[in-house]
């Protein structure tokens, strides 16, 4: 799932103008997503905000978040 979010982030970085606020936000998100376990270390509110900025639908936020913090078996 984290790799899918990275792909979305890269696509958005290519879409937004380099001087836009949206581009800068996506750049910050890219720096967070470098760490495979980033969602374990951030608050749920921040995680949801990142997911929203990546275009994840409101109805999918909870399930995507759960997948990201699911313990490895």
Buried (B, 14 or more C-beta within 10 A) or exposed (E): EBEEBBEBBEEBBEEBEEEEEEBEBBBEBBEBBEEEEBBEEBEEEEBBBBBEBBEBEEEEBEEBBEEBEEEEE
